[in-house]
Amino acid sequence: MIADVLADTTTRMNRAVDAAKEDFATVRTGRANPQLFQKIPVDYYGTPTPLAQLASLNSQDARSIIVTPYDKTALKAIEQAIRDTPNLGVNPTNDGNIIRVAMPELTEERRKEYVKLVRTKGEDAKVHVRGIRRKAKDDLDALKSDVGEDEIARAEKELDALTRSHVDAIDESLKRKEAELLEV
């Protein structure tokens, strides 16, 4: 029973760390990265649809992205969604078949704003991991009557080590992203 709780907790914490890394990837750095555009919601026939489902995204060079819609009727909606996305600061151009997005150079002030944004996302991810830990601890406490207190104490130590390792993984990803953002 304890092993099941710890295995479930490990899986959930791993997913939280992966989600944090994906979230970090959506924050813009100095280079053009198609991942920035993956989750942009586009109003496609009244339904908010992620851009990655409506178009292929390719990096043409270090400063530009080419968006090729699968359905040419969605061209205007995609262009508008990219233009309206906060924290990107881009102005897409539409030639009737594809959309070109030129990424402007980041200023020092903008880089610092992005670092603050990434730190906030990292803290949110750590709070989520700690919430998973809290639920697992409650599950372990519920098992106290079935197994001994020594077993529960050992499981809680293992749970703390697990939590620490996942929080450290988030911190490591955060440091890498900050270095990437501040790189000129």
C-alpha positions as CSV (number, residue, x, y, z in Angstrom):
1,M,0.0,0.0,0.0
2,I,2.8,2.4,0.9
3,A,4.6,1.5,-2.3
4,D,1.5,2.3,-4.3
5,V,1.2,5.8,-2.7
6,L,4.9,6.5,-3.3
7,A,4.7,5.2,-6.9
8,D,1.6,7.4,-7.7
9,T,3.3,10.4,-6.0
10,T,6.5,9.8,-8.1
11,T,4.5,9.7,-11.3
12,R,2.5,12.9,-10.5
13,M,5.7,14.7,-9.5
14,N,7.4,13.7,-12.7
15,R,4.5,15.1,-14.7
16,A,4.6,18.3,-12.7
17,V,8.3,18.7,-13.5
18,D,7.7,18.0,-17.2
19,A,4.8,20.5,-17.2
20,A,7.2,23.1,-15.7
21,K,9.8,22.5,-18.4
22,E,7.1,22.9,-21.1
23,D,6.0,26.1,-19.4
24,F,9.5,27.4,-19.4
25,A,9.8,26.6,-23.1
26,T,6.9,28.9,-23.9
27,V,8.8,31.9,-22.6
28,R,10.7,33.7,-25.3
29,T,14.5,33.8,-25.5
30,G,16.7,35.6,-28.0
31,R,16.3,32.9,-30.6
32,A,13.2,32.0,-32.7
33,N,11.7,28.8,-31.2
34,P,8.6,27.1,-32.6
35,Q,7.7,25.9,-29.1
36,L,6.8,29.5,-28.3
37,F,3.8,29.3,-30.6
38,Q,2.6,25.7,-29.9
39,K,0.0,26.6,-27.3
40,I,-1.3,29.9,-28.7
41,P,-5.1,29.7,-28.7
42,V,-6.6,30.5,-32.1
43,D,-10.3,31.1,-32.5
44,Y,-11.0,28.4,-35.2
45,Y,-14.7,28.5,-36.1
46,G,-15.6,29.7,-32.6
47,T,-13.4,27.1,-30.7
48,P,-10.1,28.1,-29.1
49,T,-7.7,25.6,-30.7
50,P,-3.9,25.4,-30.0
51,L,-1.9,26.7,-33.0
52,A,0.1,23.5,-33.2
53,Q,-3.1,21.7,-34.3
54,L,-3.9,24.2,-37.0
55,A,-0.5,24.8,-38.6
56,S,3.1,23.5,-39.0
57,L,5.7,25.7,-37.3
58,N,9.2,25.9,-38.6
59,S,12.2,28.0,-37.7
60,Q,13.5,29.6,-40.8
61,D,16.6,31.1,-39.2
62,A,17.7,32.4,-35.7
63,R,15.2,35.3,-35.9
64,S,12.1,34.1,-37.8
65,I,9.4,31.5,-37.7
66,I,7.3,30.3,-40.6
67,V,3.7,29.2,-39.8
68,T,2.0,27.2,-42.5
69,P,-1.7,26.6,-41.9
70,Y,-3.2,23.3,-42.9
71,D,-6.5,25.2,-43.7
72,K,-5.9,28.5,-45.6
73,T,-9.2,29.9,-44.3
74,A,-7.7,30.0,-40.8
75,L,-4.8,32.3,-42.0
76,K,-6.4,35.5,-40.7
77,A,-7.4,34.0,-37.3
78,I,-3.9,32.6,-36.8
79,E,-2.3,35.9,-37.7
80,Q,-4.6,37.8,-35.3
81,A,-3.9,35.2,-32.4
82,I,-0.2,35.6,-32.8
83,R,-0.4,39.4,-32.9
84,D,-2.7,39.4,-29.8
85,T,-0.5,37.1,-27.7
86,P,1.1,39.0,-24.8
87,N,4.8,38.7,-23.9
88,L,5.8,37.9,-27.5
89,G,6.0,41.4,-29.0
90,V,5.9,40.2,-32.6
91,N,4.2,41.4,-35.7
92,P,3.4,38.6,-38.2
93,T,3.1,39.1,-41.9
94,N,0.8,37.2,-44.1
95,D,1.5,36.5,-47.8
96,G,-1.7,34.6,-48.5
97,N,-0.2,31.1,-48.0
98,I,2.1,31.3,-45.0
99,I,2.7,33.6,-42.1
100,R,6.2,34.9,-41.3
101,V,7.0,36.0,-37.8
102,A,10.2,38.0,-37.3
103,M,11.4,37.9,-33.7
104,P,12.7,41.3,-32.6
105,E,15.9,41.6,-30.5
106,L,15.2,41.5,-26.8
107,T,16.1,44.5,-24.7
108,E,17.8,44.2,-21.3
109,E,14.6,45.4,-19.6
110,R,12.5,42.8,-21.5
111,R,15.0,40.0,-20.6
112,K,14.6,40.9,-16.9
113,E,10.8,40.8,-17.2
114,Y,11.1,37.3,-18.7
115,V,13.3,36.2,-15.9
116,K,10.7,37.3,-13.4
117,L,8.0,35.5,-15.4
118,V,10.1,32.3,-15.4
119,R,10.8,32.5,-11.7
120,T,7.0,32.9,-11.0
121,K,6.3,29.9,-13.2
122,G,9.0,27.9,-11.4
123,E,7.6,28.8,-8.0
124,D,4.1,27.8,-9.1
125,A,5.5,24.4,-10.2
126,K,7.3,24.0,-6.8
127,V,4.0,24.8,-5.0
128,H,2.3,22.1,-7.1
129,V,4.9,19.5,-6.2
130,R,4.5,20.4,-2.5
131,G,0.7,20.0,-2.9
132,I,1.3,16.5,-4.3
133,R,3.5,15.8,-1.3
134,R,0.8,17.0,1.1
135,K,-1.8,14.8,-0.5
136,A,0.6,11.8,-0.4
137,K,1.3,12.5,3.3
138,D,-2.5,12.5,4.0
139,D,-2.8,9.2,2.1
140,L,0.1,7.8,4.2
141,D,-1.5,9.0,7.5
142,A,-4.7,7.3,6.5
143,L,-2.8,4.0,6.3
144,K,-1.5,4.4,9.9
145,S,-4.0,1.9,11.3
146,D,-3.1,-0.8,8.7
147,V,0.7,-0.6,8.9
148,G,3.0,0.4,11.7
149,E,4.1,3.9,12.6
150,D,7.8,2.9,11.8
151,E,6.7,2.0,8.2
152,I,4.9,5.4,7.9
153,A,7.9,7.3,9.2
154,R,10.2,5.6,6.7
155,A,7.8,6.3,3.9
156,E,7.6,10.0,4.9
157,K,11.4,10.2,4.8
158,E,11.3,8.7,1.3
159,L,8.5,11.1,0.4
160,D,10.6,14.1,1.6
161,A,13.6,12.9,-0.4
162,L,11.4,12.5,-3.5
163,T,9.9,16.0,-3.1
164,R,13.4,17.5,-2.6
165,S,14.7,15.8,-5.8
166,H,11.8,17.1,-7.9
167,V,12.0,20.6,-6.5
168,D,15.8,20.5,-7.3
169,A,14.9,19.4,-10.9
170,I,12.6,22.4,-11.2
171,D,15.3,24.7,-9.8
172,E,17.9,23.3,-12.3
173,S,15.6,23.8,-15.2
174,L,14.9,27.3,-13.9
175,K,18.6,28.2,-13.7
176,R,19.1,26.9,-17.3
177,K,16.2,29.0,-18.6
178,E,17.4,32.1,-16.7
179,A,20.9,31.7,-18.2
180,E,19.4,31.3,-21.7
181,L,17.3,34.4,-21.2
182,L,20.2,36.6,-20.0
183,E,22.5,35.4,-22.7
184,V,23.1,38.2,-25.2
